[in-house]
Amino acid sequence: MGTLSRTRATLLVAMVVVALGLVVVVQLWPGLVGLERKTSAPERDGVPLPRNERGPGPDEVPRSRTRERRETRRHPRTRRSADTKTPRRRSRRQRDSKLGKLLDEGIQGPRPACDRRPFTASNRACLPVIDSHTHISPLYRPVRTAIEIFRRTGVVKFVNKSGGRYGSPRYKAHIAVQRALGWDRFAFFINLDWRGVNKPGWGEREAKNLALAVREGAVGVKIFKTLGLGVEDEKGKLLPVDDPKLFPIWKKAGEIGAIVALHTGDPKAFFEKPGPTNERNDELTKAPSWSFYGPKFPKRETLLAQRDHVLQLFPKTTFLGIHLGNNPEDIDYVARTLERYPNFYVDVAARLGEIGRHPPAKVRRLFERFPTRILFGTDIFVTSRGYQLGSVSKTKPLFEDAIAFYRAHWHYFESSDRQIAHPTPIQGKWKIDAVGLPRPLLQAFYYDNAWKLIFVPQIARRKRWGDYQRYRLGIVP
């Protein structure tokens, strides 16, 4: 018993000693490691001083020099006065709102476009215009510049043909521009991702991406001339326009109501030997990569035949042959193609130099025969670097050159003048004869055809998708 009592006493003493040691450590620890001990705030007349008026306490450790330098560089937080001129960075939502306001002012406000014609031979009333073929960089400054050009020329809606690959930063930027401007004012086409074109499942993947893009806001897919003139198959040969690898894309486009804009081939002169005897030599000298002369490239007629084969295989898919079906040199061929394939449409972008060489009566008959199948377009580029007005230029185009570019289009389509300059002089040194379309054809060509083909289906898709989303959220019973 005595031994047990002594053991208990020893344990009790040890516990007391440990407890006293802990109390001492807690009291002395901040001083040992250099930490600031919490003290009551300094007071003045019994009221705690503001934090910025307190001095260091008697045992307060000074702050590090790094922190002091950082706080010295930091601007004091002061209330912004009315006369403060420092610009404040706008959020994306604010920029989008301002962009939409700019377009509102350009469309709904006074339209100086009614004075757009530099001629007086035809004094028709001003008509609204949809430019169905543009390449506007999806950034604030280029879009703002483009809207100002459109305000000055009477363009009320526009369609971008270079929306980028699905999911790319360029694609997402187009979605943002569309959100800012509205579904009924701006539309865009996506482009294919040719990476992995020779791997199994590539066509199905791109078809799926097209369906997703259309659901999110795109109206179709634009195929550049690299198909047939640049993309190679697994054997190193140029991929034909009617290659089966692309069949899933054409089929899916028909199923979902998407438009396939095809750029097949190029002007006839680009397939001829470049040099002084080539009538487009100035253009080819400025852009030598546009020459497709030589055994490496297929003949122009072969490319057009491959394109027509696609039109025949997929009659339920809507195809838009840009640049007047890429055969403005032969209007009879364009008329036969439009007659043979009801799913085929064309635009006139960047081809007035070729179209205007035909007799005006012949061109007018094409519009009269297919009044709902021809769309207005210019192929204008507006980027952070500047402008491209239908083609490359010998000198850098300016803002006023872009205005004159559109006015040259109005001059050709609305007047009956002879031997006038075409919009893109580098494409040829010849003059053209204006076609003088009557007002009903102008109304359809300038606005109605693009509105019905591009914007009406887009707005309908947005409405159906919005109703479905509201149904999922329980907003609509």
KAWO-V515150 format. One record per helix or strand. SS is the DSSP state (2 for helix, 1 for strand). FROM is the first residue (numbers start at 1). TO is the last residue. If there is no record, write none. Layout:
ss->SS from->FROM to->TO
ss->SS from->FROM to->TO
This chain:
ss->2 from->2 to->33
ss->1 from->43 to->44
ss->1 from->47 to->48
ss->2 from->51 to->53
ss->2 from->65 to->73
ss->2 from->92 to->108
ss->2 from->112 to->115
ss->1 from->129 to->136
ss->2 from->140 to->153
ss->1 from->155 to->160
ss->2 from->169 to->181
ss->1 from->186 to->191
ss->2 from->202 to->216
ss->1 from->220 to->223
ss->2 from->226 to->229
ss->1 from->232 to->232
ss->1 from->238 to->238
ss->2 from->244 to->256
ss->1 from->259 to->262
ss->2 from->268 to->271
ss->2 from->281 to->286
ss->2 from->288 to->290
ss->2 from->300 to->313
ss->1 from->318 to->321
ss->2 from->322 to->326
ss->2 from->331 to->340
ss->1 from->344 to->347
ss->2 from->352 to->355
ss->2 from->360 to->369
ss->1 from->374 to->375
ss->1 from->380 to->382
ss->1 from->387 to->389
ss->2 from->399 to->414
ss->1 from->420 to->420
ss->2 from->425 to->427
ss->1 from->432 to->432
ss->2 from->439 to->473
